[in-house]
Amino acid sequence: MAKGKRKGAGGTAQSFTVLNGRHELAVRRLTATAERVEVEYRITPALPERWRDNPDGSLDAAGPPVFFSVEGVDDLGREYLDGGGAFGTDPEGGFTEGSLSLEPGPAPEARSLTLTLMLTCGDEQSTHQLTMPL
């Protein structure tokens, strides 16, 4: 592990059902640096694709809009705000995988982080809280 990084959750994912029980969200890993906290996740089955490519290179809306955000509070009471993220669907279409970041990075004394994950897909919304070690 590079100097200045802390990993929480090891390889142990925390999972729960989302979007009216149609998907499972697994928070796979938490990585903290002095600048940010990165949350890696997988959603199974894959979320619907938002856009479809046309032969002329243009895009058409194909599915509902999807929004995924995260906020956090550590065991010292310090708040963390969503810093953006990235995601993609596996080539076989079986899952959506990605990461979200929170800013700023945690204080060295912080030992755990309570995350509030908010996932919206069209008209459906799921909000979940979980605590992970830093």
Secondary structure, DSSP 8 states (H G I E B T S, - for coil): --TT-EEESTT--EEEEETTTTEEEEEEEEEE-SS-EEEEEEEES----SEEE-TTS-EEE-S--EEEEEEEEETT--EEEEEEEEEEE-TTSS-EEEEEEEES---TT--EEEEEEEEEETTEEEEEEEEEE-
